Amino acid sequence: MNLNLKAINQCVRCGTCRTFCPVFLESGWESANTRGRIMILKGLTCGLQPDRQVLDSINTCTTCGICTENCPAGVNPPEMIESARRQLVSLGKMTGEQADLSRNIFESGNTFGESSDRLSWFTDRSLLAKKADYVYFVGCMNSYRYTKTAANTFALLSRFGATMLPAEQCCGSPLLRTGFDASRFVDENCRQIAEMGASTVITGCAGCYTTLKKSYPPDFRVLSVPEFLAEHISELEIKPLDLTITYHDPCHLGRHNQIYEQPRQVIETICRLEEMKTNRKDARCCGGGGGVRAGYKDLSLQMAKKRLEDVPEGVDYIVTSCPLCIRNLRDAGAGEKVIDLVDLVAMAVRQK
């Protein structure tokens, strides 16, 4: 395999990452830690065969980036892991779960393999403008699993003239994270955005945000919903709520894109914020990203349960800005106590 040997050798094998890697903290195996994975990557460049154990090592990384944040040598392991996954997939080396996920997306345009319309939750299509400066990119999770959040998001963004794509496709994030080509979906979404004349795309999914921001052509501005709300919160008639909440930083908003203060600004306009034990750049991963939830559900939920140990006692809600984090934290035991930032804002906005 033709991996970046310079980047691999930049790792000095110090083991600092063992302190932080959420997968290693659950499994204890060196092959499930950043340092071990990099040693396996080096082995692949020297002829190591990618058997099931190798695939499990490479594919259990959530790409959360906490190793990158704390690496004294300046290594970027998630970038290396995703590169290795691409090369392995190109050689036909993948797990059955990887293959199933990609098949769902290529056949249906969404991660769940759903055949129904992505906009089935939205009843009045006459409200969708054919031309607009702002486009709300809903994402697969909110289109098919958290439709109330999608409706709340559109209700807020439509106040500022936002519309939605008529035939949105998966942004491609799950494909890119797990080693597949997403150009078909990138091209189709870009075509619709251009046809609409939009200058700004707004998304409430952290994975969609990273993908739209870093893997799409720079033809439009990309904003997360927390960024947009922070810019416009003063234009909304907010009713303060007698609530205490804590905020979970999604990896793809926080460490990958440095979006820390905007969601907190919105929250503190509405209610009291009590921080988690680990937060901002040190926030523990929920365990759902990088294809781990799809391929290794039990491990994923173990990490989510560990994250819930960071929640302060007595808070009314755990708020986050990523539907995948919501699903994992809810499934790990937090239930309906986990809500989207948009849903908190919807509670506080005075109705017109």
N, C-alpha and C positions, 0 to 999 in steps of 0.2 A: 504493500500500500504506500502511496505517495503522500504521506503526511508531512507537516511542517516540522522538520527535525530541529530547526533552530529554536522554535517555540517550545518544543518538547524538552530540549536540553536546557532551556532557561530555568526550568524547575530545578531547584537545588536540593530537593528531597528533604527539606527541613522538618516537614510534618506539622507545620503551623495549621494547615487546613484540617487536621484531625480534630482540632478544638471546635471547629465551626460547621463542618459538613453535616447537614441534617440526616443524610442517608447513613453515614458512618455512625452517627450517634445512636441510630436505631439498630443497625446490623452488627457493628463491631468488626466487620471484615475489612481488611486493607484494600481489597479489590472494590469495595463500595465507598472508598474515600478518594478525594481528589488526587492525592499523591499516587495511590495505587492505580487509578485509572490512567494517569500519565505514564506510569511504568508499562502498563498494558499497551498504550498507544505506541510506545517505543518498541515494544515487542512486535507489534503488527508491522512496523517498518522493517523489521529484521526477519520476517517470515512466519511469525506466530499465526496459527490458524484460528479464525474467528468462530470458535465453537460456542455452544450455548452459554457457558460460563463467561466467556469474553463478551458476548452480546448482552448478558445481564449486567455486567459491570458498566459497559458503555451506556446502556439504556436506562439505568436506574438514577442517573444524574438528573435532577430537576432543573438544571441550568439556572439556579437561583442567584448565582453570582456572589454569594457571601465569601467564597474562597478568593475570588478576584479582589474583593474589597479588603481582604486581610493578608494577601500574599506579599511577603517582603521582597520577593524577586520580581513582582510586577507581571506575573503570569495571568493570562485570561483563559482559564480552563473551559468555561461554557462554549467559547468560540472554537476551541480545539475539539471538544466533544461533538459539537454539531457538524464540524468538518468530517470527523471520523464516521459519524452516522451516515452522512451523504455518500461517502465512498463505499461503505459497507452495503448500503442499499443499492448502489449502482452495480455492485457485484452480486446482487441477489441475496445478500446476507442480512436477514432481518428476523424478528420474532413474529409469531403468528398474530400477536396483538398489533404490532406495527402494520402488518399487511391488512388486517381488518379495518383499522382506523383509516388508512389511506384509501381503501376500497370504498368505504362509506362516503368519504369526501368526494372522490372522483366520480362516483355514481350519482350522488344526490346534491352535491354542492354544500353539504353541511356535515358536521362531525358526528351526527347521530344517525345518519342514513335515513332521515325523515323524508317522506315524499310529499308532505303537505306544504302549502305556501308559507314562506317565512313571515309573511305579513298577515297571517290568518287572525292574529290577535288584534289587528287594526281594522276597524269596521268601516270607517268612512274614507274611502280612497280619494274622494273629491277634495279633501284637505291637503293632499300632497301636491305641492307645486312642481311643475316640470322644469322650472329654472329657479335657482336660489344660490345665494352666496354660501350658505351653511348647509351641510349634509350631515345628518345623524347616521353613523354607521353602527347598526344594532349589534351585529355579531351573532354567532350560532347559539351561544348559551342563552342570551336574553330573548332571542327570536323563538326558541323552542322550549325553554325551561323556566325562565323568569320573565314571563310576558308582562306581569304587573310592573316590574321595574322598567321594562321597555316602554310601557305606556306612560309611566311617570316621567321618564326621561324625555320622551317626545313632547309631552305636555309642557315641560319646562322650556325645552329648546325651541319649540314652535312659537313661543312668545317673542323670540328674536328672529323669526323668519326661517327657521330650519325646516328642511324637508327630508325625505328618505329616498334611497335608490329604489326604483321600481322592481328590480330583480337582483338584489344584493346576493353575492356569493360568499362562501367562507373566505375570510381574508387570506388564508393560507398559512397562518401561524402553526397549527398542529402539524402540517406537512413539513414546514421548514424546521421545526424543532426536532422532528423525528427522522429527518434525512431525505425527504422527498422534494421533488420539483413542484413549485406552486405557481409557475409563470402563467398557466392558463387562467387561474383565478385572479391573479394580479392584473393581467391584461383586461379581463372582463370588467372588473370593478373600476379600473382606471377609465375604461371607455365610457361607462355610465356617469362617472364623476365629471368627465370632460364634457359630455353631452349636456349635462345639467348646468354647466358653467360655474361650478362651485369653486370657491377660492379656499374654503376651510372645511375639513372633515373632522367631525367630533365623535369620539367613541367612548363608551363606558366600560369597555373590556381592556384590561391591561395587556393581554396578549395581542389583541387587535392593534392596540396603540403602538407597541414596539414594532410590529410588522408594517403597519402603514407608515410609520415614521422612518424606519431604517431599511425596509426591503422594497418599498414602492418608489417610483420616480419622484423627484422633488418638485412636482407640478402643482402642489397645493399644500397649504398649511395643515398640520395635524395637531389637534388638541385632544387631551383627555377631558372627560366631563368635569373632574375636579378643577382643572385649569380654567375651563370655560366658566364654571360657576363662581370661582374665586374672582374672575374678572368682572362678573355681572351681578354678584350677590347684592350689591347696594341698589340694584334696579328692581329687585324682587321685594315685595312687601312681606317681611319675615316676622312671624310671631314667635318670640322666644319660648322654648319648651323647658319644663322643669324635669330635665333628664340628665343623667350622668352616663356618658358613653366612653368607650375606648376605641382606638383606631388601629386596625391591622394594615400595615404597609405591604401591598402586593409587590413581589420582587420586580415585576416588569414595569411598575411605575416608579418604585423607589430606587433600588440599586442600579437598574438598567437605564433609568431616565431621570433620576434625581428629582422626582416630584414628591416632595415631602411636606412642604409648608402649605400648599394650596388646599388640600383636603382639610387640614387642621384649621386653616383660616375660615373655611365654610362652617365647620363644626362649631367653632368657638363663637360664631355669629348667632348660633342657634341654641347651644346648650353647653354644659360643662364637659370638658375633656380630661380624662385621666389616662395617662399613657400606660401601655403594656410594659412588662418587665424588659423586653427587648423591643426597640423601635427604631424607626428611620433606617440608617444604613446597617444597623445591627439586628434588624427584625428577623425573627426566625421564620423560615419558609413554611407555608401551609402544607407543602408536600404534593401539590396537585400539578405542577408544571412539568414541562419537558417531556410530556408523554407518559409520565410515571403513573398518573391516575389511571390512564387507559391500560397500561401494561402491567402494573404492579399495585393493584388497588389496596391490598392489605398493608403494604409498606407505606403507601401514600397516606392512609388513614392513621397509621402509627405516628407519622410526622405531624399530622393535623392535631392529634390528641396532645402531643408534646407542645404544640403552639398554644393550645388552650390553657396550658398550665401558666402561661404568661399573663392571662387576663386578670385584671384587678378584681378584688371582691366587691360585690354590691353594684356593679354597673348595670344599667338598664339594657343596653345594647352593645354588641360588637359591630362596629361599622367598618366597611371596607369598600374598595372601588374595583373589584374584580369578581365576576360571577363564578369563576372556577374556584377562587378562594372561598366564596360563599358556600358553594356546594360541598367542598371538602370539610370545612369547619362545621357546617351543619351536620353532615354525615358522621363526623367524629364525636358528636354528642351535644353540640351547642344548639342545635335545632333552630327554631325561628328567632332566637336571640341574635342571630347574625343577619344583618341587613345591609343593603347597598346605601352608599352616601346619598344617592338620589332619593331613595325612599325616606330618609331622614329629612331631606329638604322638602319633599312633598308634604310631610306632616306639618311643617312649619310655615309653608307659604299660604298666605291668606287668599282665599278664592276670590276671583273677580266677580 
